[in-house]
Each structure stands twice: as structure tokens, then as C-alpha cells.
Amino acid sequence: MITGLLISETDDEVVIFDGKEKRTIPTDDIEQQQKLKQSSMPEGLAATISPSEFLDLIEFLGSLK
């Protein structure tokens, strides 16, 4: 099983980033593909930074759209 962020997908291959490197997987090697509905951010991470830092982070992420 391989879990990661989907980078690209074609009829021949799927490219994911597993947190360390990009991995290219031929579609012929994939038995099952599932998209997770949960965030990859560890739960409780927001509690480890100050409220103002959290708001700065949200503002920054919003500016990336």
C-alpha cells in the first residue's frame, strides 16, 4: 500500500508524493485506488502554535488560491 498526495494521473501511470519523494506507479500495477476524505495534516497540530501564528498560516494559505 502506498499513500500520498496525487500529483498527476494519466491512463498509463499515477504520480504521487509520499512526503519524501515523487513516486511513479504504472496503472497496470494498481489493484485498488482510493481517495481519502481526511486531511494529511496531523490532528491537533493547530494547538501547538499560538492563535496569531495560526491566523497568519490561514491567511497565507488563503493567498495561494
N, CA, C and O atoms as a MOPAC input file, in Angstrom:
PM7 MOZYME 1SCF
protein

 N      0.84900 1    -1.16700 1     0.00000 1
 C      0.00000 1     0.00000 1     0.00000 1
 C      0.89700 1     1.23300 1     0.00000 1
 O      1.89500 1     1.29000 1     0.71800 1
 N      0.52800 1     2.21100 1    -0.81200 1
 C      1.25400 1     3.47100 1    -0.90100 1
 C      0.25500 1     4.59400 1    -0.67200 1
 O     -0.81800 1     4.61300 1    -1.27600 1
 N      0.60700 1     5.52200 1     0.19200 1
 C     -0.25500 1     6.65800 1     0.48500 1
 C      0.50100 1     7.93400 1     0.16400 1
 O      1.68200 1     8.05500 1     0.49000 1
 N     -0.16700 1     8.88500 1    -0.47000 1
 C      0.48600 1    10.15000 1    -0.77500 1
 C     -0.44000 1    11.11900 1    -1.46100 1
 O     -1.61600 1    10.83400 1    -1.68700 1
 N      0.11200 1    12.27300 1    -1.78800 1
 C     -0.61600 1    13.33000 1    -2.47000 1
 C     -0.55700 1    13.08200 1    -3.97000 1
 O      0.52500 1    12.91800 1    -4.53200 1
 N     -1.71100 1    13.05400 1    -4.61600 1
 C     -1.77300 1    12.83300 1    -6.05800 1
 C     -1.21300 1    14.04300 1    -6.78600 1
 O     -1.72200 1    15.15400 1    -6.64000 1
 N     -0.15900 1    13.82600 1    -7.57500 1
 C      0.46900 1    14.89100 1    -8.35600 1
 C     -0.10600 1    14.91500 1    -9.76400 1
 O     -0.50000 1    15.96900 1   -10.26400 1
 N     -0.15400 1    13.75200 1   -10.40100 1
 C     -0.73600 1    13.66500 1   -11.74500 1
 C     -1.20700 1    12.24500 1   -11.99400 1
 O     -0.79400 1    11.29700 1   -11.32600 1
 N     -2.09500 1    12.13100 1   -12.98800 1
 C     -2.66200 1    10.82300 1   -13.31200 1
 C     -2.95200 1    10.77700 1   -14.81100 1
 O     -3.60100 1    11.66800 1   -15.35800 1
 N     -2.46200 1     9.72900 1   -15.46200 1
 C     -2.75100 1     9.50200 1   -16.87700 1
 C     -3.29700 1     8.08500 1   -17.00800 1
 O     -3.44800 1     7.37600 1   -16.01300 1
 N     -3.59100 1     7.67700 1   -18.23900 1
 C     -4.05900 1     6.31100 1   -18.46400 1
 C     -2.95800 1     5.29400 1   -18.16200 1
 O     -3.24900 1     4.13700 1   -17.85800 1
 N     -1.68900 1     5.72300 1   -18.24500 1
 C     -0.56000 1     4.80000 1   -18.09300 1
 C      0.07200 1     4.78800 1   -16.71400 1
 O      0.64000 1     3.77600 1   -16.30500 1
 N     -0.01800 1     5.93000 1   -15.96900 1
 C      0.67400 1     5.99800 1   -14.68800 1
 C      0.04000 1     7.01200 1   -13.74600 1
 O     -0.70100 1     7.90500 1   -14.15600 1
 N      0.36000 1     6.84000 1   -12.47900 1
 C     -0.06900 1     7.75200 1   -11.42800 1
 C      1.20100 1     8.23100 1   -10.72300 1
 O      2.07500 1     7.43300 1   -10.38600 1
 N      1.28900 1     9.54300 1   -10.50700 1
 C      2.44000 1    10.10000 1    -9.79400 1
 C      1.93500 1    10.66200 1    -8.47500 1
 O      1.02300 1    11.48800 1    -8.44600 1
 N      2.54100 1    10.20000 1    -7.37600 1
 C      2.17000 1    10.69300 1    -6.05300 1
 C      3.41800 1    11.16800 1    -5.32200 1
 O      4.53300 1    10.74400 1    -5.62900 1
 N      3.21800 1    12.04800 1    -4.35600 1
 C      4.28800 1    12.47900 1    -3.46600 1
 C      3.98500 1    11.85900 1    -2.11800 1
 O      2.93800 1    12.12500 1    -1.52800 1
 N      4.90300 1    11.02700 1    -1.62700 1
 C      4.65100 1    10.28800 1    -0.39100 1
 C      5.17800 1    10.99200 1     0.86500 1
 O      5.23800 1    10.39400 1     1.94000 1
 N      5.55700 1    12.26200 1     0.72000 1
 C      6.08800 1    13.00600 1     1.85000 1
 C      7.59400 1    13.13300 1     1.80500 1
 O      8.17700 1    13.97000 1     2.49200 1
 N      8.22400 1    12.29500 1     0.98900 1
 C      9.68300 1    12.32300 1     0.85000 1
 C     10.10800 1    12.47100 1    -0.60400 1
 O     11.06000 1    13.18700 1    -0.91200 1
 N      9.39900 1    11.79100 1    -1.48900 1
 C      9.77600 1    11.80300 1    -2.90000 1
 C      8.56400 1    11.54600 1    -3.78200 1
 O      7.54400 1    11.02400 1    -3.33000 1
 N      8.69600 1    11.92500 1    -5.05800 1
 C      7.65600 1    11.60200 1    -6.03700 1
 C      7.81900 1    10.14600 1    -6.43400 1
 O      8.93300 1     9.66700 1    -6.64800 1
 N      6.70500 1     9.45700 1    -6.53000 1
 C      6.71900 1     8.04800 1    -6.94200 1
 C      5.80500 1     7.88900 1    -8.14100 1
 O      4.65700 1     8.33500 1    -8.12100 1
 N      6.31000 1     7.25800 1    -9.17500 1
 C      5.53500 1     6.99300 1   -10.38300 1
 C      5.13500 1     5.52700 1   -10.36900 1
 O      5.98200 1     4.64000 1   -10.26300 1
 N      3.83700 1     5.28300 1   -10.47600 1
 C      3.30500 1     3.92700 1   -10.39300 1
 C      2.54600 1     3.62900 1   -11.68000 1
 O      1.58800 1     4.32800 1   -12.00900 1
 N      2.96300 1     2.59800 1   -12.41100 1
 C      2.20600 1     2.21200 1   -13.61500 1
 C      0.78700 1     1.79200 1   -13.22800 1
 O      0.59900 1     1.08400 1   -12.23900 1
 N     -0.20100 1     2.22100 1   -13.99700 1
 C     -1.58400 1     1.87700 1   -13.66900 1
 C     -1.82500 1     0.36400 1   -13.70100 1
 O     -2.72400 1    -0.13600 1   -13.02500 1
 N     -1.03000 1    -0.35700 1   -14.47900 1
 C     -1.16700 1    -1.81800 1   -14.51300 1
 C     -0.81100 1    -2.45200 1   -13.17200 1
 O     -1.24900 1    -3.56500 1   -12.88200 1
 N     -0.01200 1    -1.75200 1   -12.34300 1
 C      0.39800 1    -2.27200 1   -11.04000 1
 C     -0.57600 1    -1.91300 1    -9.91800 1
 O     -0.39900 1    -2.35000 1    -8.78100 1
 N     -1.59700 1    -1.12400 1   -10.22800 1
 C     -2.54300 1    -0.66900 1    -9.20600 1
 C     -3.74200 1    -1.60100 1    -9.16600 1
 O     -4.47100 1    -1.75400 1   -10.14600 1
 N     -3.92800 1    -2.22600 1    -7.99600 1
 C     -5.08500 1    -3.10900 1    -7.80300 1
 C     -6.30800 1    -2.32000 1    -7.36200 1
 O     -7.42800 1    -2.59900 1    -7.79200 1
 N     -6.08600 1    -1.32700 1    -6.49800 1
 C     -7.19000 1    -0.53600 1    -5.97200 1
 C     -6.67300 1     0.86700 1    -5.68600 1
 O     -5.55600 1     1.03700 1    -5.19800 1
 N     -7.48600 1     1.86600 1    -5.98900 1
 C     -7.13100 1     3.25500 1    -5.73300 1
 C     -8.25400 1     3.88700 1    -4.94400 1
 O     -9.42700 1     3.74300 1    -5.29100 1
 N     -7.89800 1     4.58800 1    -3.88300 1
 C     -8.91200 1     5.18400 1    -3.02600 1
 C     -8.47500 1     6.59100 1    -2.63400 1
 O     -7.32600 1     6.80800 1    -2.24900 1
 N     -9.39600 1     7.54300 1    -2.73400 1
 C     -9.13000 1     8.90600 1    -2.30400 1
 C     -9.64200 1     9.06700 1    -0.87900 1
 O    -10.80200 1     8.77600 1    -0.58700 1
 N     -8.76500 1     9.53300 1     0.00300 1
 C     -9.13900 1     9.72600 1     1.40000 1
 C     -9.84400 1    11.05900 1     1.57100 1
 O     -9.54000 1    12.02300 1     0.86900 1
 N    -10.77000 1    11.11400 1     2.48600 1
 C    -11.52900 1    12.33000 1     2.73300 1
 C    -10.97700 1    13.11200 1     3.92000 1
 O    -11.53400 1    14.14100 1     4.30200 1
 N     -9.89600 1    12.63100 1     4.49600 1
 C     -9.32000 1    13.31900 1     5.64700 1
 C     -8.07900 1    14.09900 1     5.23600 1
 O     -7.45000 1    13.80000 1     4.22100 1
 N     -7.74200 1    15.08600 1     6.02500 1
 C     -6.56800 1    15.90600 1     5.77500 1
 C     -5.30400 1    15.12900 1     6.11800 1
 O     -5.31300 1    14.25000 1     6.98000 1
 N     -4.21900 1    15.46700 1     5.42900 1
 C     -2.94300 1    14.84000 1     5.75100 1
 C     -2.23100 1    15.57000 1     6.89300 1
 O     -1.18400 1    15.12100 1     7.35900 1
 N     -2.80300 1    16.70200 1     7.34700 1
 C     -2.21200 1    17.41700 1     8.47800 1
 C     -2.49500 1    16.63700 1     9.75100 1
 O     -3.63600 1    16.24700 1     9.99800 1
 N     -1.47200 1    16.40600 1    10.55900 1
 C     -1.69100 1    15.65400 1    11.79900 1
 C     -2.72100 1    16.33600 1    12.69600 1
 O     -2.72100 1    17.55900 1    12.83400 1
 N     -3.58700 1    15.54500 1    13.29800 1
 C     -4.62300 1    16.07800 1    14.16100 1
 C     -3.99700 1    16.75100 1    15.37600 1
 O     -3.05700 1    16.22400 1    15.97100 1
 N     -4.51700 1    17.90300 1    15.73700 1
 C     -4.02600 1    18.62400 1    16.90900 1
 C     -2.85200 1    19.53900 1    16.62700 1
 O     -2.35900 1    20.19700 1    17.54300 1
 N     -2.39100 1    19.60100 1    15.38900 1
 C     -1.23500 1    20.42800 1    15.05300 1
 C     -1.49900 1    21.90500 1    15.32800 1
 O     -0.60100 1    22.62300 1    15.76700 1
 N     -2.71500 1    22.36100 1    15.07600 1
 C     -3.04900 1    23.77100 1    15.29600 1
 C     -2.89800 1    24.16400 1    16.76100 1
 O     -2.65000 1    25.33100 1    17.06200 1
 N     -3.04400 1    23.21700 1    17.66600 1
 C     -2.93300 1    23.51700 1    19.09900 1
 C     -1.49400 1    23.74900 1    19.52900 1
 O     -1.25400 1    24.21000 1    20.64500 1
 N     -0.53400 1    23.44100 1    18.66900 1
 C      0.87700 1    23.58700 1    19.04500 1
 C      1.44400 1    24.96000 1    18.68500 1
 O      2.59400 1    25.25500 1    19.00800 1
 N      0.64700 1    25.80500 1    18.01700 1
 C      1.10900 1    27.14800 1    17.67700 1
 C      0.16100 1    28.16800 1    18.28500 1
 O     -0.97100 1    27.84400 1    18.64300 1
 N      0.63200 1    29.40000 1    18.39700 1
 C     -0.19300 1    30.45200 1    19.01100 1
 C     -1.34600 1    30.81100 1    18.08200 1
 O     -1.26900 1    30.58400 1    16.87500 1
 N     -2.42500 1    31.37800 1    18.64900 1
 C     -3.55800 1    31.78300 1    17.80100 1
 C     -3.16000 1    32.75400 1    16.69300 1
 O     -3.67500 1    32.65100 1    15.58000 1
 N     -2.26400 1    33.68600 1    16.96800 1
 C     -1.87000 1    34.64300 1    15.92500 1
 C     -1.06300 1    33.94500 1    14.82800 1
 O     -1.19800 1    34.28600 1    13.65300 1
 N     -0.22700 1    32.97200 1    15.20000 1
 C      0.51200 1    32.20800 1    14.18600 1
 C     -0.44700 1    31.38600 1    13.32900 1
 O     -0.26400 1    31.26700 1    12.11700 1
 N     -1.46800 1    30.82200 1    13.96700 1
 C     -2.45400 1    30.03300 1    13.23400 1
 C     -3.20600 1    30.91100 1    12.23100 1
 O     -3.42100 1    30.50800 1    11.08800 1
 N     -3.60500 1    32.10800 1    12.66200 1
 C     -4.30200 1    33.02800 1    11.75600 1
 C     -3.39400 1    33.45400 1    10.61100 1
 O     -3.84500 1    33.56900 1     9.47100 1
 N     -2.10600 1    33.69100 1    10.90700 1
 C     -1.15200 1    34.02500 1     9.84700 1
 C     -1.05700 1    32.88400 1     8.83200 1
 O     -1.00400 1    33.12300 1     7.62500 1
 N     -1.03500 1    31.65700 1     9.32300 1
 C     -0.96400 1    30.48900 1     8.44300 1
 C     -2.19500 1    30.40400 1     7.55000 1
 O     -2.07800 1    30.17600 1     6.34600 1
 N     -3.37000 1    30.58600 1     8.13400 1
 C     -4.61600 1    30.53600 1     7.36500 1
 C     -4.63400 1    31.64000 1     6.30500 1
 O     -5.04200 1    31.40700 1     5.16700 1
 N     -4.19200 1    32.83700 1     6.68400 1
 C     -4.14100 1    33.94500 1     5.72500 1
 C     -3.18000 1    33.62400 1     4.57500 1
 O     -3.48900 1    33.87800 1     3.41000 1
 N     -2.02500 1    33.07000 1     4.90900 1
 C     -1.06000 1    32.70000 1     3.88900 1
 C     -1.63200 1    31.63900 1     2.94000 1
 O     -1.53100 1    31.77400 1     1.72000 1
 N     -2.22400 1    30.59600 1     3.49600 1
 C     -2.79900 1    29.54300 1     2.66500 1
 C     -3.91300 1    30.08700 1     1.77200 1
 O     -4.04900 1    29.67200 1     0.62100 1
 N     -4.70800 1    31.01500 1     2.30600 1
 C     -5.76500 1    31.62900 1     1.50800 1
 C     -5.23300 1    32.45000 1     0.36100 1
 O     -5.88900 1    32.57900 1    -0.67300 1
 N     -4.04300 1    33.01100 1     0.53200 1
 C     -3.45500 1    33.82700 1    -0.53700 1
 C     -2.92800 1    32.98600 1    -1.69900 1
 O     -2.63900 1    33.53000 1    -2.76400 1
 N     -2.79700 1    31.68100 1    -1.51700 1
 C     -2.25800 1    30.80200 1    -2.54900 1
 C     -3.27700 1    30.45500 1    -3.61400 1
 O     -2.91200 1    29.86700 1    -4.63200 1
 N     -4.53100 1    30.79100 1    -3.42100 1
 C     -5.58100 1    30.45900 1    -4.39400 1
 C     -5.39100 1    31.19900 1    -5.68600 1
 O     -6.18500 1    31.03700 1    -6.61300 1

